[in-house]
Amino acid sequence: MPNHLAAESSPYLRQHADNPVHWWPWSDAALAAARTQEKPILLSIGYSACHWCHVMAHESFEDAATAALMNELFICIKVDREERPDLDRIYQLAHQALTRRGGGWPLTVFLTPDDHLPFYAGTYFPKQPRYGMPPFAQVLREVRRWWDTQRGQVRQQNSALSEFLADQGRGESNQETLDDTPIRAAMNQIEAGFDPHNGGHRGAPKFPHCTEMDLLLDLGKPEHVEFTLARMADGGIHDQIGGGFARYSVDERWEIPHFEKMLYDNAQLLPLYAASGHADVAHGILGWLLREMTAPSGGFYAALDADSEHEEGRFYVWQRDEVRALLDPDEFAVAAPHWGFDRAPNFEGKTWNPIVAVALADVAQTLGIAPDRAAELLASARRRLFAARALRVRPGLDDKILTSWNALMIAGIARTARALDAPPLLGLAERALDNLYADAWRDGRLYAKAGVDAARFPGYLDDYAILLHALLEMLQCRWSARDLAWAIVLAECLLERFVDHEHGGFFFTAHDHEALIQRPKPFTDEALPSGNGVAARALLHLGHLLGETRYLDAAERTLRAGFSTMRQMPQACCAMLHALNDFLHPRTHVALRVDGPTEESMWRAAFAKTNSRRVDAYFIPAQAGKLPGILATQHYAAGGLAYVCRGTQCLPPLQSAAGLGPALRV
């Protein structure tokens, strides 16, 4: 069997199972074949929803002549970056070092067959020369010629690259007093780079920097966030017909996205919209999640493709005459100006991607109709367009259930349920959490995927840290002895399996993980918040809740280990800065011992009136069994009892809900 991908569980790998390329998955067998045949490795990393991955596949990997050249000259390995983020992190960093520019997907890296160090790297290569890039066939021949004729030069370059990779994340821990210098520097960078017309960062492409926005809200600086969220909600990055957000916009106005929809973006945007007064947008994300992204097991799928029928965005864009035919005249009169169908086409000069071109209130005024009537007509127009769109060929679904991404969405739903005072939402999060417990948690170990092949993918730092964070968010919505016990075990796993005992912080892979050319220790944010930043925050929260100083110490060591990176690249380290702010200004946590739903409702109502973003509240039933740490000393009294602490400083227990507000203002 020359192509070894047909039996893989990854939809991305299976997409390439019929290629004439002799693809291998990353495996001992593939690496052994490279050593035995003394062939360099062509490593191709991508993901199923990636548009340019599809383009390169159609142009080159499906082409018999190009595939024959690949097979002749290299051992070809295909990797799903979502299954193997460890490999992706390492080789993206190597690409950056070799090319002096950022990477992306598809990532194309050529490795030596014995030590797997890269000696040439790029991203998308076209079949024919264009975009200032050579044709892929030329790249293949030249790279192999370089390996065959200049091996000493390759080895010399690899030696320098190996030293560079080894130095990353190994800096000395900061021993000075931790202060807010990096936070203030980040605020200056964010202010200087803010787009006053469109929100977000200046220029294009435009990504939703959710970790940055979350930090700004926590620091009490909501203006930029609210403006950015409003502009995004009006843009084409937001699916105006079906809800949810695409990964990023290719223009500075949020108008035209690459159309892939990723679980992790929507997981982070959901609570931001809920907390910023955009309940309609939040409900749109939840509707999309429940309708299109929820597995029968309760877990959440990973992504929807950008393409359908081999065209990007085909599922989402419209012809104006098509819209006119689907709507009645009154509906079209409202929908056309509101969504921009009365303007020139905005996608590739021939179709329309709906945006909020004119506010609905202004449309109503122009038409001389009541705002409520305009809203009714727009809602009915949306229903008709959604029903028609549902008949189209759907974008491909990546049905992997990834632990870290699911945990991010579970945390987002928990925060949204509290922000919108909508406890019924928790059922969605509960099922997903139960699915992870059943299918990704085995014998005291967490795996990066839920499902039958979970054991192939040991959990990474992000899986442990983000799930720990999600459990703490869920515990604030409802108490669960299982989830508290699970959170404690996850924290212990971080300290036992991931911690850097010498320099502080946490490695991306566990101590017994497969040996690779580098062991990353990431402090900067990417599409997901930094695992070290999330771990530090979660350990601070759990440490203060339980009075467990080992967790607090580990969080401080993480901040010290990442402090130089925070100073060098403050805006890129918002999750770490969030943890630093929590360390310098500890959050208030409240343990409330209550007896029954009536008492809990009374105390929750009092807590809601305080409207404090920097307070965590845990409503613990009076009949809860043996509790760990300092929770064991906090008892119930008739009517309920609240223990209010800020960091390690605690007030006398409160016996009246009326005293909660004043106590939290201290």
C-alpha positions in Angstrom: 0.0 0.0 0.0 2.0 3.0 -1.2 -0.3 5.6 0.4 -0.7 4.9 4.1 -3.5 7.4 5.1 -6.7 5.5 4.4 -6.9 4.0 7.9 -6.3 7.3 9.7 -9.0 8.9 11.8 -8.1 12.5 10.8 -10.4 13.8 8.1 -7.5 15.9 6.9 -5.3 12.9 6.4 -8.0 10.9 4.8 -8.5 13.8 2.3 -5.1 12.8 1.0 -5.6 9.0 1.0 -6.3 8.9 -2.7 -3.3 11.1 -3.7 -0.7 9.4 -5.9 1.8 10.6 -3.4 3.1 7.8 -1.2 2.1 9.6 2.0 2.9 8.3 5.4 1.5 9.6 8.7 4.1 10.7 11.2 5.2 7.3 12.7 8.1 5.2 13.6 7.6 3.3 10.4 7.9 6.4 8.2 10.9 7.7 10.1 12.6 4.2 9.8 11.9 4.2 6.0 13.7 7.5 5.6 16.7 6.3 7.5 16.8 3.0 5.7 16.5 4.5 2.2 18.6 7.5 3.2 16.0 9.8 1.7 15.2 13.3 3.1 11.7 13.7 4.5 9.1 16.0 2.9 6.9 17.0 5.8 3.6 18.6 4.9 1.5 20.0 7.8 -2.0 21.4 7.3 -5.6 21.0 8.5 -8.9 20.0 6.9 -10.5 23.5 6.8 -7.4 25.2 5.3 -8.1 26.8 1.9 -4.5 27.0 0.7 -3.9 23.4 1.8 -6.7 22.4 -0.6 -5.2 24.5 -3.4 -1.8 22.9 -3.1 -3.4 19.5 -2.9 -5.4 20.0 -6.1 -2.4 21.6 -7.9 0.4 19.3 -6.8 -0.5 16.3 -4.6 -3.2 15.1 -7.0 -1.0 15.6 -10.0 0.6 12.3 -11.2 3.9 13.9 -12.4 4.4 16.0 -9.3 3.6 13.0 -7.1 6.0 10.8 -8.9 8.8 13.4 -8.3 7.9 13.6 -4.6 7.9 9.8 -4.3 11.2 9.4 -6.1 13.1 12.1 -4.1 11.6 12.0 -0.6 9.8 10.1 2.1 6.5 12.1 2.2 4.8 12.5 5.6 1.5 14.3 6.1 0.5 15.7 9.5 -2.7 17.1 10.8 -1.6 20.1 12.8 -4.6 19.8 15.1 -3.7 16.2 16.1 0.0 17.0 16.4 0.3 20.6 17.6 3.7 19.7 19.0 5.2 18.9 15.6 3.5 22.0 14.1 4.9 24.3 16.8 8.4 23.0 16.4 8.5 23.1 12.6 6.7 26.5 12.4 9.5 27.9 14.6 12.1 26.2 12.5 10.5 27.7 9.4 10.7 31.2 11.0 14.3 30.7 11.8 15.2 29.4 8.3 13.2 32.0 6.3 13.1 35.0 8.6 9.4 35.3 8.2 6.2 33.9 9.7 4.8 30.6 8.7 1.3 29.3 8.1 -0.5 26.4 6.4 0.2 24.4 4.4 3.7 24.2 6.0 6.2 22.4 3.8 9.4 21.4 5.5 12.3 19.2 4.3 14.0 17.2 7.0 17.2 15.2 7.2 16.4 11.5 7.4 18.4 10.7 10.6 17.9 13.6 13.0 14.7 15.1 11.5 16.1 18.7 11.5 14.8 20.9 8.7 17.1 22.2 6.1 14.6 24.0 3.8 11.1 25.3 4.5 8.2 27.1 3.0 4.5 27.2 3.1 2.3 27.0 -0.1 4.3 26.4 -3.3 2.4 26.8 -6.6 2.6 24.2 -9.4 3.5 27.0 -11.8 5.6 30.0 -11.0 3.5 32.8 -9.5 3.2 35.1 -6.5 7.0 35.5 -6.8 7.4 31.9 -5.9 9.2 29.1 -7.9 7.2 26.1 -9.1 6.9 23.2 -6.6 8.7 20.7 -9.0 11.7 23.0 -9.1 11.8 23.3 -5.4 11.7 19.5 -5.1 14.6 19.0 -7.4 16.7 21.8 -6.0 16.2 20.7 -2.4 17.2 17.2 -3.2 20.2 18.3 -5.2 21.3 20.5 -2.3 21.0 17.4 0.1 22.9 15.2 -2.3 25.8 17.6 -3.2 26.1 20.0 -0.2 25.5 17.7 2.7 28.3 19.3 4.8 26.7 22.7 4.4 23.3 21.3 5.3 24.8 19.7 8.5 26.5 23.0 9.4 23.2 24.9 9.0 21.4 22.2 11.0 23.9 22.5 13.9 23.2 26.2 14.2 19.4 25.6 14.0 19.6 22.9 16.6 21.3 25.3 19.0 18.6 28.0 18.2 15.8 25.6 19.0 17.4 24.4 22.2 17.7 28.0 23.4 14.0 28.7 23.0 12.2 28.9 26.4 15.4 28.1 28.3 16.2 31.6 29.6 16.9 32.2 33.2 14.0 32.8 35.5 13.4 36.4 36.6 14.4 36.8 40.2 13.5 40.5 40.6 10.2 41.7 41.9 7.4 41.0 39.4 5.6 44.2 38.4 3.1 45.5 35.8 5.7 46.9 33.4 4.8 44.4 30.6 1.1 45.1 31.1 1.6 48.8 30.6 3.8 48.2 27.6 1.2 46.0 26.1 -1.5 48.6 26.6 0.7 51.1 24.8 1.2 48.7 21.9 -2.5 47.9 21.7 -3.4 51.6 21.7 -0.8 52.5 19.0 -1.9 49.7 16.7 -5.7 50.1 17.2 -7.8 50.6 14.0 -10.1 53.5 15.0 -12.3 53.0 11.9 -12.8 49.2 12.0 -11.6 48.0 15.4 -9.0 45.4 16.0 -5.4 45.8 14.7 -4.6 48.1 11.8 -4.3 46.6 8.4 -5.1 43.3 6.8 -5.6 40.4 7.2 -7.6 40.9 10.3 -7.9 38.3 13.1 -10.0 38.4 16.2 -7.4 38.7 19.0 -9.7 37.2 21.7 -7.1 36.8 24.4 -6.2 40.5 24.0 -9.8 41.5 24.2 -10.4 39.4 27.3 -7.4 41.0 29.0 -8.7 44.5 28.2 -12.1 43.7 29.7 -10.4 42.3 32.8 -8.3 45.5 33.1 -11.5 47.6 33.0 -10.7 49.0 29.4 -13.8 47.9 27.4 -14.0 50.7 24.8 -11.7 49.2 22.2 -13.2 45.8 22.8 -16.8 46.8 22.4 -16.1 48.8 19.3 -14.2 45.9 17.7 -16.9 43.4 18.6 -19.6 45.6 17.1 -17.7 46.1 13.8 -17.0 42.3 13.6 -20.6 41.6 14.2 -21.6 43.8 11.3 -18.9 42.3 9.0 -18.8 39.4 6.7 -16.6 37.5 9.1 -19.8 37.0 11.0 -22.2 34.7 9.2 -25.2 37.0 9.0 -27.5 34.2 7.9 -26.5 31.2 10.1 -24.5 32.6 13.0 -20.9 32.0 14.1 -17.6 33.5 12.9 -15.1 32.6 10.2 -11.4 32.4 11.2 -10.3 35.8 9.9 -10.9 38.5 7.3 -8.7 39.1 4.3 -9.5 42.8 4.4 -9.3 45.5 7.1 -13.1 46.0 7.3 -14.0 42.4 8.5 -16.0 42.1 5.2 -14.5 39.1 3.3 -13.3 36.1 5.3 -11.5 33.0 4.6 -14.7 31.1 5.2 -13.5 28.3 7.5 -15.2 28.2 10.8 -13.1 27.0 13.7 -14.5 25.9 17.1 -11.7 27.7 19.0 -12.5 31.1 17.5 -16.2 30.8 18.3 -15.4 29.4 21.8 -13.5 32.6 22.6 -15.8 35.1 20.9 -18.9 33.6 22.6 -18.3 34.9 26.1 -16.9 38.2 24.9 -20.1 39.0 23.0 -22.2 37.8 26.0 -20.3 40.0 28.4 -20.5 43.1 26.0 -24.2 43.3 25.5 -24.5 41.4 22.2 -26.8 38.6 23.4 -28.2 38.2 19.8 -24.7 37.5 18.5 -23.9 35.1 21.3 -27.2 33.2 20.7 -26.3 33.0 17.0 -23.0 31.3 17.9 -24.8 28.9 20.2 -27.3 28.1 17.6 -24.6 27.3 15.1 -22.8 25.2 17.7 -25.8 23.2 18.6 -27.0 22.8 15.0 -23.8 22.1 13.1 -21.0 21.3 15.6 -22.3 19.1 18.3 -21.7 15.3 18.0 -24.2 12.7 19.2 -21.7 12.1 22.1 -22.1 15.7 23.3 -18.6 16.7 22.2 -18.0 19.5 19.8 -16.5 19.0 16.3 -13.4 20.9 15.3 -14.1 22.9 12.1 -16.1 23.5 8.9 -14.2 23.8 5.7 -13.8 27.1 3.8 -14.6 25.3 0.5 -17.4 23.4 -1.0 -17.6 22.1 -4.6 -13.9 23.1 -4.8 -14.7 26.8 -4.4 -14.0 28.9 -1.4 -17.1 30.4 0.2 -19.5 28.9 -2.3 -21.8 27.7 0.5 -22.0 31.2 2.0 -22.2 33.7 -0.9 -25.2 34.8 -3.0 -26.3 36.1 -6.4 -28.5 39.1 -6.0 -31.2 37.7 -8.4 -31.2 34.5 -6.3 -31.9 36.5 -3.2 -34.6 38.5 -5.0 -36.3 35.3 -6.1 -36.3 33.8 -2.7 -37.8 36.8 -0.8 -41.1 38.6 -1.2 -40.8 42.3 -2.2 -41.2 43.7 1.3 -38.5 41.3 2.7 -36.2 42.2 -0.2 -36.7 45.9 0.4 -35.4 45.5 3.9 -32.8 42.8 3.3 -31.1 44.3 0.2 -29.9 47.6 1.8 -29.3 46.0 5.2 -27.1 43.2 3.9 -25.6 45.1 1.0 -27.3 43.3 -1.9 -28.1 46.7 -3.4 -24.4 47.5 -3.8 -21.7 46.2 -6.1 -20.7 42.5 -5.4 -18.1 42.3 -2.7 -16.7 38.8 -3.2 -14.4 38.3 -6.2 -16.4 40.9 -8.2 -19.3 38.5 -8.9 -21.2 37.5 -5.7 -22.3 38.9 -2.4 -21.1 38.0 1.1 -23.8 39.5 3.4 -22.6 42.3 5.7 -24.5 44.9 7.7 -24.2 47.6 5.2 -26.9 49.9 6.6 -28.3 49.7 10.2 -31.7 48.2 10.4 -33.1 51.4 12.1 -31.9 53.5 9.2 -33.4 51.1 6.6 -36.7 51.3 8.5 -36.6 55.1 8.5 -35.8 55.2 4.8 -38.7 52.9 4.0 -41.0 54.7 6.3 -41.9 51.6 8.3 -41.8 50.9 12.1 -38.5 49.4 13.4 -40.4 46.4 14.7 -41.8 45.7 11.3 -38.4 46.0 9.7 -37.1 43.5 12.3 -39.9 41.1 11.4 -39.2 41.3 7.7 -35.5 40.8 8.2 -36.1 37.8 10.4 -38.4 36.2 7.9 -35.8 37.0 5.1 -33.1 35.3 7.1 -35.2 32.2 7.6 -35.9 31.9 3.9 -32.2 32.4 2.9 -31.1 30.0 5.6 -33.5 27.3 4.3 -32.3 27.8 0.8 -28.7 27.7 1.8 -29.3 24.5 3.7 -30.0 22.8 0.3 -26.6 23.6 -1.1 -23.6 21.2 -0.9 -22.2 21.7 2.6 -18.6 22.5 3.4 -16.7 19.6 4.8 -16.9 18.9 8.5 -13.8 18.0 10.5 -15.4 15.7 13.1 -12.4 15.4 15.4 -13.3 16.1 19.1 -10.2 17.9 20.4 -9.8 18.2 24.1 -8.4 21.7 24.4 -10.8 23.1 21.9 -13.8 21.5 23.6 -12.6 22.7 26.9 -12.3 26.2 25.5 -15.9 26.1 24.4 -17.1 24.5 27.7 -15.5 27.5 29.5 -17.1 29.9 27.1 -20.5 28.5 27.6 -20.1 28.6 31.3 -19.1 32.2 31.2 -22.0 33.0 28.8 -24.5 31.3 31.0 -23.5 33.5 33.9 -23.3 36.7 31.8 -26.8 36.1 30.3 -28.3 34.6 33.4 -29.2 31.5 31.3 -28.6 28.3 33.3 -30.3 26.1 30.6 -27.2 26.7 28.4 -25.2 24.6 30.8 -26.7 21.4 29.5 -24.7 21.9 26.3 -21.5 22.3 28.3 -22.3 19.4 30.7 -22.7 16.9 27.9 -19.4 18.0 26.3 -17.6 17.8 29.7 -19.0 14.3 30.3 -17.9 13.3 26.8 -14.3 14.3 27.6 -14.4 12.5 31.0 -15.7 9.3 29.3 -13.6 9.4 26.1 -10.5 11.5 26.6 -9.6 10.8 30.3 -8.3 7.3 30.9 -6.4 5.9 33.9 -5.4 9.3 35.2 -4.2 10.6 31.8 -5.7 13.1 29.5 -5.6 12.6 25.7 -5.7 15.3 23.1 -8.6 13.7 21.2 -11.8 12.0 22.4 -12.7 8.8 20.7 -11.5 5.3 19.8 -8.0 6.4 18.8 -7.5 8.8 21.7 -4.6 6.8 23.2 -2.5 7.6 20.1 -2.4 11.3 21.1 -1.2 12.0 24.7 -2.5 15.3 26.0 -0.5 18.4 25.6 -0.1 21.4 28.0 -3.1 23.1 26.4 -5.3 20.1 27.0 -4.6 20.0 30.7 -4.5 23.7 31.3 -7.6 24.7 29.4 -9.6 21.8 30.8 -8.6 22.9 34.3 -9.7 26.4 33.5 -13.0 25.1 32.1 -13.7 23.0 35.2 -13.2 26.1 37.4 -15.6 28.0 35.2 -18.2 25.2 35.4 -17.8 25.0 39.2 -18.9 28.6 39.4 -22.1 27.7 37.6 -23.0 24.6 39.7 -21.1 22.5 42.2 -19.7 19.1 41.3 -17.6 17.0 43.5 -16.4 15.1 40.5 -15.2 18.2 38.7 -13.4 19.6 41.7 -11.6 16.3 42.2 -10.8 16.2 38.5 -9.4 19.8 38.6 -7.1 18.8 41.4 -5.8 15.8 39.5 -5.2 17.9 36.4 -3.3 20.4 38.5 -1.2 17.7 40.0 -0.5 16.3 36.5 0.8 19.7 35.4 3.2 19.7 38.3 4.3 16.1 37.8 4.4 15.7 34.0 4.9 19.1 32.4 6.8 21.4 34.8 10.3 22.7 34.0 12.0 22.0 37.4 15.1 24.0 36.4 13.7 27.2 35.0 10.0 27.2 35.9 7.0 27.2 33.6 5.5 24.2 31.7 6.7 22.4 28.6 4.1 21.9 25.8 4.7 18.1 26.0 4.8 15.7 29.0 8.0 14.3 30.3 7.4 10.9 28.8 6.3 12.3 25.4 7.9 11.2 22.1 11.4 12.7 21.8 11.4 15.4 19.1 14.0 17.9 17.9 12.8 20.5 20.4 10.6 20.6 23.5 8.6 23.8 23.3 7.7 25.9 26.3 5.3 28.5 24.9 4.6 31.8 26.5 3.1 33.7 23.5 -0.5 33.4 22.4 -1.4 31.9 19.0 -5.0 31.0 17.9 -5.4 29.6 21.4 -4.2 31.4 24.5 -0.7 30.4 25.7 -0.9 27.2 27.7 1.5 28.6 30.2 -0.7 31.7 30.7 -3.8 29.6 31.1 -2.0 27.2 33.5 -0.7 30.0 35.6 -4.1 31.6 35.9 -5.9 28.4 36.7 -3.3 27.4 39.3 -3.7 30.8 41.0 -7.5 30.4 41.1 -7.4 26.9 42.4 -4.6 27.6 44.7 -6.4 30.4 46.4 -9.7 28.5 46.5 -8.1 25.5 48.3 -5.3 27.4 50.1 -2.8 25.2 48.2 0.5 27.0 48.2 2.2 24.5 45.8 -0.2 25.7 43.0 0.5 29.3 43.9 4.2 28.7 43.8 4.1 27.0 40.5 2.1 29.9 39.0 4.7 32.4 40.3 7.5 30.3 38.8 5.7 30.3 35.5 5.4 34.1 35.5 9.1 34.4 36.4 10.1 32.1 33.7 8.0 34.0 31.1 8.7 37.5 32.4 11.5 38.3 29.9 9.3 37.2 27.0 6.5 39.3 28.4 8.9 42.3 28.4 10.2 41.6 24.9 6.8 40.9 23.2 4.1 42.2 25.6 1.2 42.3 23.1 1.9 38.7 22.1 1.7 37.4 25.7 -1.8 38.5 26.7 -2.7 35.2 28.5 0.5 35.5 30.5 -0.2 39.2 31.2 -3.7 38.1 32.4 -2.1 35.7 34.8 0.4 38.4 35.9 -2.4 40.8 36.7 -4.1 38.1 38.7 -0.8 37.5 40.6 -0.2 41.2 41.3 -3.9 42.0 42.0 -5.4 38.7 43.2 -9.0 38.1 42.3 -11.7 37.9 44.9 -13.1 34.4 45.4 -16.2 33.7 47.4 -17.1 30.3 48.8 -20.9 30.2 49.6 -22.3 27.4 51.7 -26.0 27.2 50.9 -28.8 24.8 51.6 -31.1 24.1 48.7 -32.1 26.1 45.6 -34.0 28.8 47.4 -31.0 29.9 49.4 -28.7 29.6 46.4 -31.0 31.8 44.3 -31.1 34.4 47.0 -27.3 34.6 47.3 -26.8 34.4 43.5 -29.2 37.4 43.1 -27.1 39.3 45.6 -23.9 38.4 43.9 -25.3 39.4 40.5 -26.0 42.9 41.8 -22.3 43.4 42.6 -21.5 43.2 38.8 -17.9 42.6 39.4 -15.9 40.9 36.7 -13.0 40.1 39.0 -14.9 38.0 41.5 -15.2 34.2 41.4 -18.1 32.6 43.3 -18.6 29.0 44.2 -22.0 27.9 45.6 -21.2 24.8 47.6 -24.2 22.8 49.0 -24.3 22.5 52.7 -24.5 18.7 52.3 -21.4 18.5 50.2 -19.2 15.7 51.4 -15.6 15.9 52.5 -14.0 19.0 50.9 -10.3 19.5 50.2 -8.0 22.2 51.6 -9.3 25.3 53.4 -12.8 24.5 52.0 -13.0 21.8 54.7 -12.9 24.6 57.4 -15.8 26.5 55.8 -19.1 25.3 57.3 -22.8 26.0 56.7 -25.0 28.1 58.9 -28.8 28.6 58.6 -29.6 31.0 55.8 -26.2 30.5 54.1 -22.7 31.6 54.8 -20.2 33.4 52.5 -16.5 33.3 52.9 -14.9 36.2 51.0 -11.2 36.2 50.3 -8.9 38.3 48.1 -5.9 36.2 47.5 -4.8 35.0 50.9 -6.7 37.8 52.8 -10.1 36.7 54.1 -12.9 38.6 55.7 -15.0 37.2 58.6 -17.8 34.9 57.2 -20.9 36.7 56.1 -24.3 35.5 57.3 -26.4 37.9 55.3 -26.7 38.2 51.5 -27.2 42.0 52.0 -23.6 42.2 53.2 -22.1 40.7 50.1 -22.1 43.9 48.0 -20.2 46.0 50.6 -17.8 43.1 51.3 -16.9 42.9 47.6 -16.3 46.6 47.4 -13.7 46.5 50.1 
